[in-house]
């Protein structure tokens, strides 16, 4: 089982940028599909982005396309989510996840981090 720890969250103003990191341990993530999900206040957790083991097959939820970028550094066993032009509606707890299936559902991922809070003020 791979363990995941997110970092990089914080409180920022609308229009700002943040880069979230997800550091993995226990196993190499090079063969895993990695994903980012988020849970806005009072809402269910939702898919944000996913990337396959070789860095290809990247998918984003429509609401973040053109603003967020997912990438991975398998040598560092780390996945990133670069978030630009942040909006108040991006406020959420962001979770990193690892799985074997190239999906966008929570059920497609086996391992989860504890989450990092991102708050965007208007």
C-alpha positions in Angstrom: 0.0 0.0 0.0 1.3 3.4 -0.9 1.1 6.2 1.7 0.3 9.8 0.4 0.9 13.1 2.1 -0.4 16.3 0.6 1.1 19.8 1.2 1.0 23.3 -0.2 -2.5 24.4 0.7 -3.2 27.7 2.2 -5.3 30.9 2.2 -4.9 33.0 -0.9 -6.7 35.8 -2.7 -8.7 35.2 -5.9 -6.4 35.2 -9.0 -3.4 33.8 -7.0 -1.6 30.6 -7.6 -0.7 27.6 -5.4 1.1 24.4 -6.0 0.0 21.3 -4.2 2.4 18.4 -3.7 1.7 14.8 -2.9 4.6 12.9 -1.6 4.3 9.1 -1.7 6.1 6.5 0.4 5.9 2.8 0.8 5.9 2.0 -2.9 7.0 3.7 -6.0 4.2 5.5 -7.8 5.6 5.1 -11.3 3.1 2.5 -12.3 0.1 4.1 -10.5 -2.5 6.3 -11.9 -2.5 9.4 -9.7 -5.4 11.8 -9.1 -6.4 14.9 -7.3 -9.9 15.3 -5.8 -11.4 18.0 -3.8 -14.2 18.4 -1.3 -15.8 21.9 -1.1 -17.5 22.9 2.2 -20.8 21.1 2.6 -20.4 19.2 -0.7 -19.3 15.8 -1.8 -15.8 15.0 -2.9 -15.3 15.6 -6.6 -12.7 14.7 -9.3 -10.2 17.4 -10.3 -7.4 15.8 -12.4 -5.7 12.5 -13.1 -2.5 11.4 -14.8 -1.3 8.0 -15.8 2.0 6.4 -14.7 4.0 7.5 -17.8 2.7 11.1 -17.5 0.3 10.7 -20.4 -3.5 10.5 -20.5 -4.2 13.6 -18.4 -7.8 14.5 -17.6 -9.3 17.5 -15.9 -12.7 18.4 -14.7 -14.1 21.1 -17.0 -14.1 23.8 -14.2 -10.3 23.7 -13.9 -9.2 23.2 -17.5 -6.8 25.9 -18.5 -6.1 26.9 -14.9 -4.8 23.7 -13.2 -2.0 21.5 -14.3 -1.2 18.0 -12.9 2.2 16.6 -13.3 4.4 14.0 -11.7 8.0 13.4 -10.9 8.4 9.6 -10.5 12.0 10.0 -9.5 10.8 12.0 -6.5 7.8 9.8 -6.0 5.7 13.0 -6.0 2.7 14.4 -7.9 1.9 18.0 -8.2 -1.2 20.2 -8.9 -0.3 23.6 -10.1 -3.3 25.9 -9.6 -3.4 29.3 -11.3 -6.1 32.0 -11.4 -7.7 30.6 -8.3 -11.4 31.4 -7.7 -13.4 31.4 -4.5 -15.2 28.3 -5.8 -11.9 26.4 -5.8 -12.1 26.5 -2.0 -12.0 22.9 -0.8 -9.9 20.2 0.9 -7.7 18.8 -1.8 -6.9 15.1 -1.7 -4.3 13.1 -3.6 -5.1 9.5 -4.6 -3.4 6.5 -6.2 -4.9 3.7 -8.1 -4.5 1.2 -10.9 -7.4 2.2 -13.1 -7.4 5.2 -15.4 -10.7 6.5 -14.1 -12.2 9.6 -12.5 -14.3 8.0 -9.9 -13.3 7.7 -6.2 -13.8 4.0 -6.5 -11.0 3.8 -9.1 -8.4 4.9 -6.5 -7.1 2.7 -3.6 -4.9 5.0 -1.6 -5.7 8.5 -0.3 -3.9 11.2 1.5 -5.3 13.1 4.5 -6.0 16.3 2.4 -4.8 19.8 2.4 -7.0 22.9 2.8 -7.2 25.5 0.0 -9.1 28.6 0.8 -9.5 31.3 -1.9 -10.9 34.7 -0.7 -12.7 37.1 -3.0 
